[in-house]
Every structure is written in C-alpha cells, then in structure tokens.
Amino acid sequence: MASPMIQSYEKHMAMDVEAVLHMKEGLGETSYAQNSSLQKKSMEALKKIIMDSALDVYITQSPESFTITDLGCSSGPNALFIVGDIIKTIAGICKMLSKPTPEFSVHLNDLPTNDFNAIFVSFPQFVEDLKIGAEESDRPSVYLAGLPGSFYGRLFPRKSLHFVCSSSSLHWLSEVPLGLFDDRGEPINKGKMYISHTSPPMVATAYFAQFQKDFSLFLRSRSAEVVSGGRMVLAMLGRQTQDHADKRTSFLWELLAQSFAIMVSQEIVKQEKVDAYNVPFYAPSMAEIDDEVSREGSFTIDQIQTFEVDISSGDAEQDGRIISMAIRAIQESMIRHHFGGEIIDTLFQIYTELLTESMGTEAAKSVQICVVLKRR
C-alpha cells in the first residue's frame, strides 16, 4: 500500500470527477445526443424488466403521486425514453382498471456539468406525445425536475422515491482509485488506463476497493430515499467472469491505450502523461454486486442477470465509426482535461481505425448486469 504522503499526492493530482466528467454537450456531430445509440440498445434490452418493476410498485402502493427517478440521465433522446414508457404503461393500467391516473413526479439526475438544458427543451414535446391517443380525463400530469449532483450521496428527501432506474452509469466511480502510484510516486499501471492482463495485482485491488466504497455509499443513500416496497432497476457494464481484465470489459480500454501508444511513438503526446491517466471506471461481477447488497442490508435482490449486447453489425467500417464516436462523446471531457483538446481529433481517428480492424471478434460485445432491488 502506498504511504500516506503518496496517497496525499494522488488526491492532489487526481481528476475531480464530479467537476470534469460529463457526456459531450449540445446537439452537434460529436455530442452524446447524436452518439448514444449503443446506450439506447442496452435500455431497450432492459425495457420489459423496467416496465414490470415500475408497474409492480405502482399496483402494490397505488399512490396518488408516483415518483420516478433516473440516476445518471445524461442528455439527448435517451433521457426521457424509459420515463415516457413507464408513464404510458401505468396510465394504461389505470384506464383498464377504471382508476384515476396518478400524477407523475419525474426526477432526472446527473453530475452538475451535465447538459440539462438539452433535456428541458424537449420536455414540452414529450408531454404532447403523452397526450396522443388519450382522452382528456386520462392524460397524465407530469412534473419534471433536474437534479444536479453525484448519486454517491444523498439527493432526495427521506422516503420520497417509488421507482429508481439507472442505466449505463454505475460503472463510473466517484473518483480515480488511490493506490495507482508506488512509494516513489511513480505510476504502477504504465501505458494503461484501466485494469489489463499486464497490470500489477495492486491495480485490480485498488479499483475493486473503490467500487466497494462507492456502491455501498450508493445503496445507503438510496435506502433513506426509497419508500418501503419501492424498486430500483440498475444496469451497468459488468463482467461474466471473476477475471478483472475480462476481455469484454477491457476491450475498448485496451484499444484506447493502443491509440495513445501510437501517438506517443509519433511524439504527439508524452509517455509520462499517458502513464498518469487512469479512468474512474469499474465493471463489477454479479457476485460483487450481490455481496455489497447483502452487506448494506436495506434491499433484497428480486433478480440479477447478465446479458450481452453485440456492438457490431457486420459492417466493420460503420461499426468502428459509431463506437468511436460513442466513446468520444463519453470520454472527451476527461481526456481534454488531462491532455488538452488539441489531441482529440487525431486520437479518435486512430481509435476508429483500430476499432474497425477489431470488429467481428468475440471481444466486440458489451456485457451488462441488471439488478432489480426491492426496499425492505
């Protein structure tokens, strides 16, 4: 373990994730709004689980006002995609049972640097779409609020949330783990930015410890906010094996590290800068999630499963471009902060070429873990 002095140095040098991390804002060509089709594909795979869980909460609780919360909503069309389906499903059940439709309170949460305005401008059309095909008496009333802040801590009043969903967010850590520098202050994961097969064991240990700390805090925070019997559906990138460097988890990070290595060889970036760059990311296994839920104790697991999303379509060139743009929309804020913005275009040109060459391999699949939690 690094000395207290080195840990202090690491904290001083570490990226302020809450201030820096955000998906690429706006509606331009490189924005997250234009490059989030992979995330939508994952959400569509989860749709039935989300609908069934939300409906179960409503039927058992029957509140006059139903609160839906999306943690890590980001921006663009995905932000209200699932929320709209939940509202329509519950409104349809109410009509079938001749019950009044509840009012819906919708909370959208993400870090303060998130482009909430891109969501808010789409809200009037979202409400209009909910009215289509509904009689005036059945049209749902929806009250929207954006809530900036880290979900690794309290965000809402006690016992105020009925249903919580989070998709493609909880694999992001609150900070880059401590323990990635040795006692001399030298990075121990040189040339890499995440856990790889060449990483020293201490790297996986540091990342796992940070996940345990963060996920435990997440559960404790939500345990205060979710009503008894409420549900959370959490989906995140994960592992099907106990190997922290599982190829389906590390595939995209390895190619990004290779892209930086090429830029070092071309003297575009310095090796020391690459060695010091680590991402605040962790893909857990189902067992690791289960352990933390059991240890915290406020929730029971209704179901937990892995599923694969094939990120290739058969057109390697098109896939390489789509995935590269998606990763750019996610990573640009952190890379720009550490390396400066002048390398971005060149980096992702190289990354696109490497991705195109790698499409069609077994590693070109995304593994997601979905867990449904019920508040005791």
C-alpha positions as CSV (number, residue, x, y, z in Angstrom):
1,M,0.0,0.0,0.0
2,A,1.3,3.5,-0.8
3,S,2.4,5.7,2.0
4,P,0.1,8.5,3.4
5,M,2.3,11.0,1.7
6,I,1.9,9.3,-1.7
7,Q,-1.9,9.0,-1.1
8,S,-2.0,12.7,-0.4
9,Y,-0.1,13.3,-3.6
10,E,-2.5,11.1,-5.5
11,K,-5.5,13.0,-4.1
12,H,-3.9,16.3,-5.1
13,M,-3.2,15.1,-8.6
14,A,-6.5,13.3,-9.2
15,M,-9.2,14.4,-11.5
16,D,-12.2,16.0,-9.8
17,V,-14.7,13.6,-11.4
18,E,-17.8,15.5,-10.3
19,A,-16.5,18.7,-11.9
20,V,-15.0,17.1,-15.1
21,L,-17.0,14.1,-16.1
22,H,-19.9,14.8,-18.4
23,M,-21.2,13.5,-21.7
24,K,-20.4,15.7,-24.7
25,E,-23.0,18.5,-24.5
26,G,-25.1,20.1,-27.3
27,L,-26.6,18.6,-30.4
28,G,-23.6,18.7,-32.7
29,E,-21.9,15.9,-34.6
30,T,-19.8,14.7,-31.7
31,S,-22.4,15.3,-29.0
32,Y,-23.7,12.5,-26.8
33,A,-27.2,13.3,-28.1
34,Q,-26.1,12.2,-31.6
35,N,-23.9,9.3,-30.4
36,S,-25.9,7.4,-27.8
37,S,-27.4,4.6,-29.9
38,L,-25.4,1.9,-28.1
39,Q,-26.8,3.0,-24.7
40,K,-30.3,3.0,-26.2
41,K,-29.8,-0.5,-27.4
42,S,-29.0,-1.5,-23.8
43,M,-32.0,0.3,-22.5
44,E,-34.3,-1.5,-25.0
45,A,-32.9,-4.8,-23.8
46,L,-33.9,-3.9,-20.3
47,K,-37.3,-2.4,-21.1
48,K,-39.5,-5.3,-20.0
49,I,-37.7,-5.6,-16.7
50,I,-38.1,-1.9,-16.1
51,M,-41.7,-1.8,-17.0
52,D,-42.6,-4.9,-14.9
53,S,-40.8,-3.5,-11.9
54,A,-42.3,0.0,-12.1
55,L,-45.8,-1.4,-12.6
56,D,-45.4,-3.7,-9.6
57,V,-44.5,-0.8,-7.4
58,Y,-47.5,1.2,-8.6
59,I,-50.0,-1.7,-8.2
60,T,-48.8,-2.5,-4.7
61,Q,-48.6,1.1,-3.5
62,S,-51.3,2.9,-5.6
63,P,-50.0,6.4,-4.6
64,E,-51.8,9.5,-5.8
65,S,-48.5,10.8,-6.9
66,F,-45.9,8.4,-8.4
67,T,-42.2,9.4,-8.3
68,I,-39.9,8.2,-11.0
69,T,-36.1,8.9,-10.7
70,D,-33.5,8.4,-13.3
71,L,-29.9,8.5,-11.9
72,G,-27.3,9.3,-14.5
73,C,-29.8,10.5,-17.0
74,S,-27.2,12.3,-19.2
75,S,-28.8,14.3,-22.1
76,G,-30.3,13.7,-25.5
77,P,-33.2,11.5,-26.6
78,N,-32.4,8.6,-24.1
79,A,-33.1,10.8,-21.0
80,L,-36.9,10.6,-21.3
81,F,-37.2,7.4,-23.3
82,I,-37.8,5.0,-20.5
83,V,-39.7,7.5,-18.3
84,G,-42.3,8.0,-21.1
85,D,-42.9,4.3,-21.4
86,I,-43.3,3.9,-17.7
87,I,-45.9,6.7,-17.6
88,K,-47.8,5.3,-20.6
89,T,-47.8,1.8,-19.1
90,I,-49.2,2.9,-15.7
91,A,-51.7,5.2,-17.3
92,G,-52.9,2.3,-19.5
93,I,-53.4,0.0,-16.5
94,C,-55.3,2.8,-14.6
95,K,-57.6,3.2,-17.6
96,M,-58.2,-0.6,-17.8
97,L,-59.0,-0.8,-14.0
98,S,-61.1,2.4,-14.2
99,K,-58.8,4.1,-11.7
100,P,-57.7,7.7,-11.8
101,T,-54.2,8.2,-13.3
102,P,-51.7,9.3,-10.7
103,E,-49.7,12.5,-11.0
104,F,-46.1,11.7,-12.0
105,S,-43.1,13.4,-10.5
106,V,-40.0,12.8,-12.6
107,H,-36.5,13.5,-11.3
108,L,-33.6,13.5,-13.7
109,N,-30.2,13.4,-12.0
110,D,-26.7,13.7,-13.3
111,L,-23.5,15.5,-12.4
112,P,-23.6,19.3,-12.3
113,T,-21.8,19.6,-15.7
114,N,-24.5,17.6,-17.5
115,D,-26.3,19.4,-20.3
116,F,-29.7,19.5,-18.6
117,N,-30.9,22.2,-21.0
118,A,-30.8,19.7,-23.9
119,I,-33.4,17.7,-21.9
120,F,-35.6,20.6,-20.8
121,V,-36.1,22.0,-24.3
122,S,-37.6,18.6,-25.3
123,F,-40.0,18.4,-22.4
124,P,-43.0,20.2,-24.0
125,Q,-42.9,17.8,-27.0
126,F,-42.6,14.9,-24.5
127,V,-45.8,16.0,-22.8
128,E,-47.6,16.4,-26.1
129,D,-46.6,12.9,-27.1
130,L,-48.1,11.5,-23.9
131,K,-51.5,13.0,-24.9
132,I,-51.6,11.2,-28.2
133,G,-54.5,8.7,-28.2
134,A,-55.5,9.6,-24.6
135,E,-58.8,11.1,-23.6
136,E,-58.6,14.4,-21.8
137,S,-59.5,12.8,-18.5
138,D,-56.8,10.2,-18.9
139,R,-53.9,12.4,-19.8
140,P,-51.2,12.2,-17.2
141,S,-49.9,15.2,-15.4
142,V,-46.1,15.1,-15.3
143,Y,-43.9,17.4,-13.2
144,L,-40.2,17.4,-14.2
145,A,-37.2,18.4,-12.2
146,G,-33.5,18.2,-13.0
147,L,-31.3,17.5,-10.0
148,P,-27.5,18.1,-10.4
149,G,-25.3,16.1,-8.0
150,S,-23.4,12.9,-7.5
151,F,-25.6,9.8,-6.7
152,Y,-22.8,8.7,-4.4
153,G,-24.5,10.6,-1.6
154,R,-28.0,11.8,-0.6
155,L,-30.0,13.6,-3.2
156,F,-33.7,13.4,-2.2
157,P,-35.9,13.7,0.9
158,R,-36.4,10.6,3.0
159,K,-38.9,8.0,1.7
160,S,-39.8,10.1,-1.3
161,L,-39.0,7.8,-4.3
162,H,-41.2,5.0,-5.6
163,F,-39.1,3.8,-8.5
164,V,-35.5,4.4,-9.4
165,C,-33.7,3.4,-12.6
166,S,-30.1,3.8,-13.7
167,S,-28.7,2.7,-17.0
168,S,-25.1,2.8,-18.1
169,S,-24.0,5.0,-15.2
170,L,-23.0,3.0,-12.1
171,H,-19.8,1.6,-13.7
172,W,-18.5,5.2,-13.3
173,L,-16.7,5.6,-9.9
174,S,-16.8,8.8,-7.8
175,E,-13.0,9.1,-8.2
176,V,-10.0,7.5,-9.7
177,P,-8.9,4.9,-7.1
178,L,-6.0,5.6,-4.7
179,G,-3.2,3.1,-4.8
180,L,-2.1,3.5,-8.5
181,F,1.2,5.1,-7.6
182,D,4.1,3.4,-5.8
183,D,6.0,4.8,-2.8
184,R,8.2,6.9,-5.1
185,G,5.2,8.5,-6.7
186,E,5.6,6.5,-9.9
187,P,2.5,5.2,-11.7
188,I,2.2,1.4,-11.4
189,N,-0.1,0.9,-14.4
190,K,2.1,2.3,-17.1
191,G,0.8,2.5,-20.6
192,K,-2.7,1.5,-19.4
193,M,-5.7,3.5,-18.2
194,Y,-7.7,0.6,-16.7
195,I,-7.2,-2.9,-15.4
196,S,-5.4,-5.1,-18.0
197,H,-3.7,-8.5,-18.1
198,T,-0.4,-6.7,-17.8
199,S,-1.4,-4.6,-14.8
200,P,0.1,-5.4,-11.4
201,P,-2.4,-7.1,-9.0
202,M,-2.5,-3.9,-6.9
203,V,-4.3,-2.2,-9.8
204,A,-7.3,-4.5,-9.6
205,T,-7.2,-4.3,-5.8
206,A,-7.4,-0.5,-5.9
207,Y,-10.3,-0.5,-8.4
208,F,-12.3,-3.1,-6.5
209,A,-11.8,-1.3,-3.2
210,Q,-13.1,2.0,-4.8
211,F,-16.1,0.1,-6.2
212,Q,-17.0,-1.3,-2.8
213,K,-16.7,2.1,-1.2
214,D,-18.9,3.8,-3.9
215,F,-21.6,1.2,-4.3
216,S,-22.0,0.8,-0.6
217,L,-22.5,4.6,-0.3
218,F,-24.9,4.5,-3.2
219,L,-27.1,1.8,-1.5
220,R,-27.0,3.6,1.9
221,S,-28.1,6.9,0.3
222,R,-30.9,5.3,-1.6
223,S,-32.1,3.3,1.4
224,A,-33.0,6.5,3.1
225,E,-34.8,7.9,0.0
226,V,-36.8,4.9,-1.4
227,V,-40.1,4.0,0.2
228,S,-40.6,0.6,1.7
229,G,-41.5,-1.7,-1.1
230,G,-40.0,0.7,-3.7
231,R,-37.8,-0.7,-6.5
232,M,-34.5,0.1,-8.2
233,V,-33.5,-1.3,-11.6
234,L,-29.8,-0.8,-12.0
235,A,-27.9,-1.7,-15.2
236,M,-24.2,-1.2,-15.7
237,L,-21.3,-2.6,-17.7
238,G,-20.1,-5.7,-15.9
239,R,-18.2,-9.0,-16.0
240,Q,-19.3,-12.6,-16.6
241,T,-16.1,-13.9,-15.0
242,Q,-14.1,-13.2,-11.9
243,D,-11.2,-12.0,-14.1
244,H,-10.9,-8.2,-13.6
245,A,-9.3,-8.0,-17.0
246,D,-12.1,-9.9,-18.8
247,K,-11.6,-9.1,-22.5
248,R,-15.2,-8.0,-23.0
249,T,-14.7,-5.4,-20.2
250,S,-11.2,-4.2,-21.2
251,F,-11.6,-4.4,-25.0
252,L,-12.4,-0.8,-25.6
253,W,-10.0,0.5,-23.0
254,E,-7.2,-1.6,-24.5
255,L,-7.7,-0.1,-27.9
256,L,-7.8,3.4,-26.5
257,A,-4.5,2.6,-24.7
258,Q,-3.1,1.4,-28.0
259,S,-4.2,4.6,-29.7
260,F,-2.3,6.6,-27.1
261,A,0.8,4.4,-27.6
262,I,0.7,5.2,-31.3
263,M,0.5,8.9,-30.5
264,V,3.5,8.5,-28.1
265,S,5.5,6.9,-31.0
266,Q,4.6,9.8,-33.2
267,E,5.7,12.3,-30.4
268,I,2.2,13.8,-30.3
269,V,1.8,13.1,-26.5
270,K,4.4,12.3,-23.9
271,Q,4.6,8.8,-22.3
272,E,4.6,10.3,-18.8
273,K,1.3,11.9,-19.5
274,V,-0.2,8.6,-20.7
275,D,1.1,6.7,-17.7
276,A,-0.6,9.1,-15.3
277,Y,-4.0,8.8,-16.9
278,N,-6.4,6.5,-15.2
279,V,-10.2,6.3,-15.7
280,P,-12.8,6.3,-12.9
281,F,-14.5,3.2,-14.2
282,Y,-15.2,-0.3,-12.8
283,A,-17.1,-3.2,-14.3
284,P,-18.3,-5.5,-11.4
285,S,-19.3,-9.1,-11.4
286,M,-22.7,-10.3,-10.2
287,A,-21.1,-11.8,-7.1
288,E,-19.5,-8.4,-6.2
289,I,-22.9,-6.6,-6.5
290,D,-24.6,-9.4,-4.5
291,D,-22.1,-9.1,-1.8
292,E,-22.5,-5.3,-1.4
293,V,-26.3,-5.5,-1.4
294,S,-26.2,-8.2,1.3
295,R,-23.7,-6.3,3.4
296,E,-25.6,-3.0,3.3
297,G,-28.9,-4.8,4.1
298,S,-31.6,-2.4,3.1
299,F,-32.6,-4.0,-0.2
300,T,-33.4,-7.5,-1.3
301,I,-32.5,-8.7,-4.8
302,D,-35.6,-9.5,-6.9
303,Q,-33.5,-10.6,-9.8
304,I,-30.0,-10.2,-11.2
305,Q,-28.7,-11.3,-14.5
306,T,-26.1,-10.6,-17.2
307,F,-26.9,-10.1,-20.9
308,E,-24.8,-9.4,-23.9
309,V,-25.2,-6.5,-26.4
310,D,-23.4,-7.1,-29.7
311,I,-21.8,-3.8,-30.6
312,S,-21.0,-4.9,-34.1
313,S,-23.5,-5.1,-37.0
314,G,-21.3,-6.8,-39.6
315,D,-20.2,-3.5,-41.3
316,A,-16.8,-3.1,-39.7
317,E,-16.2,0.4,-41.0
318,Q,-19.5,1.7,-39.9
319,D,-19.3,0.0,-36.5
320,G,-15.8,1.4,-35.9
321,R,-17.0,4.9,-36.6
322,I,-20.2,4.6,-34.5
323,I,-18.4,3.1,-31.5
324,S,-15.5,5.6,-31.7
325,M,-18.0,8.5,-31.8
326,A,-19.8,7.0,-28.8
327,I,-16.6,6.6,-26.7
328,R,-15.5,10.1,-27.7
329,A,-18.9,11.6,-26.5
330,I,-18.3,9.8,-23.2
331,Q,-14.5,10.3,-22.7
332,E,-13.8,13.7,-24.3
333,S,-14.3,15.8,-21.2
334,M,-11.8,13.7,-19.2
335,I,-9.2,13.4,-22.0
336,R,-9.4,17.1,-22.7
337,H,-8.9,17.9,-19.0
338,H,-5.8,15.7,-18.8
339,F,-4.2,16.0,-22.2
340,G,-5.7,19.2,-23.7
341,G,-8.1,19.5,-26.5
342,E,-5.7,19.6,-29.4
343,I,-5.2,15.8,-29.5
344,I,-8.8,14.8,-29.6
345,D,-9.4,14.6,-33.3
346,T,-6.2,12.7,-34.0
347,L,-6.7,10.3,-31.1
348,F,-10.2,9.3,-32.3
349,Q,-9.1,9.0,-35.9
350,I,-6.5,6.4,-34.7
351,Y,-9.1,4.8,-32.4
352,T,-11.6,4.5,-35.2
353,E,-9.0,2.6,-37.4
354,L,-8.2,0.2,-34.6
355,L,-11.8,-0.4,-33.8
356,T,-12.6,-1.1,-37.5
357,E,-9.8,-3.7,-37.6
358,S,-11.1,-5.4,-34.4
359,M,-14.8,-5.6,-35.3
360,G,-16.2,-9.1,-35.5
361,T,-14.1,-10.6,-32.8
362,E,-15.6,-12.2,-29.7
363,A,-14.5,-9.2,-27.6
364,A,-16.7,-6.9,-29.6
365,K,-19.6,-7.5,-27.3
366,S,-20.8,-5.5,-24.3
367,V,-21.7,-7.3,-21.1
368,Q,-24.3,-5.7,-19.0
369,I,-25.5,-6.6,-15.5
370,C,-29.1,-5.8,-14.5
371,V,-30.2,-6.0,-10.9
372,V,-33.7,-5.3,-9.5
373,L,-33.7,-4.3,-5.9
374,K,-36.7,-4.0,-3.5
375,R,-36.5,-1.8,-0.5
376,R,-37.3,-3.8,2.7
